[in-house]
Structures are given as C-alpha cells and as structure tokens.
Amino acid sequence: MKIGLAADHGGFDLKNQITEWLRGAGFETTDLGAQAYDARDDYPDLVYPLAKAVATGKVDRGIAVCGSGVGAAIVANKVKGIRAALITETYSARQGVEHDDMNLLCLGGRVIGPELARELVFAFAKAQYSGEERHNRRLQKLQQIENANNG
C-alpha cells in the first residue's frame, strides 16, 4: 500500500516520524510536503495536493497532520472522493476504514503524543474496508450526496 503524507508547520515533526514508522513497517510512502519547516506555511496548500493524490489514485491512502487536525480534515473533505476524519482514538481509526472506507486520516500534531499517533496510524493503515452490503449502501448514499453538491 502506498500512503501519501502532508503536514504544515504544526504537524511537520510528527509527519516525519510517521514516515519513518511506515517505511520501517514496509509501507511505501510519498511525502507531499512540507519538505522543510516553515512557520508561515498554510495547511490548505499542503493538504489539498494530498487529497487530490488520494482521489486520483496516485496514492492509496493519505495522512494529513496540522496543529489540531481540524483544518486538514476540512480541506481534505472538499475534494470529491475523499472521506477524511480527524481521529483521536484507535477504534475510529480502524472502524472508519472498515465501515466508511475512510481514505485520509487527519491528526493534530500539537494535541496527540507520538505513541498514540503511532497506534492511530497503524490502526488506519492495516484496516480494510469490509465491503458489507450495509456499508456499501451507506457509501453509495454518501457518493450521491457528494455528486449532488459538487456538480
């Protein structure tokens, strides 16, 4: 699985740690920035290209990190085909993929520690969408809503 990553200054250090963890576990990663710490960067400029990469299949899933994770989730969900969520506990990191086909994990680099982040990343990365009828039905409804609102 290829996982794309992006972070602004609020998540820069955590993004780099996550990249190391994923590579060490055998995942292929693509770093979409920031490439260097810049206190003046803006999360939309970094998370939007990640969301587009996930939506177009250039990467299988994405992980976005900003200070709180909120801005990253808002930006990512503006892209058609993205199902992103700010996650703070492991059940939702796994269940979001299994039931909702979540394809972009958002984390707050200033609000969670590295050990919890590691657990969240691997719960997300190792989870698989169930494909159960009830989940497919719900996903189709989400896609209908998305199509109705994004022309």
Secondary structure by P-SEA (a helix, b strand, c coil): cbbbbbbccccaaaaaaaaaaaaaabbbbbbcccccccccccccccaaaaaaaaaacccccbbbbcccaaaaaaaaaccccccccccccaaaaaaaaacccccbbbbbcccccaaaaaaaaaaaaaccccccaaaaaaaaaaaaaaaaaac
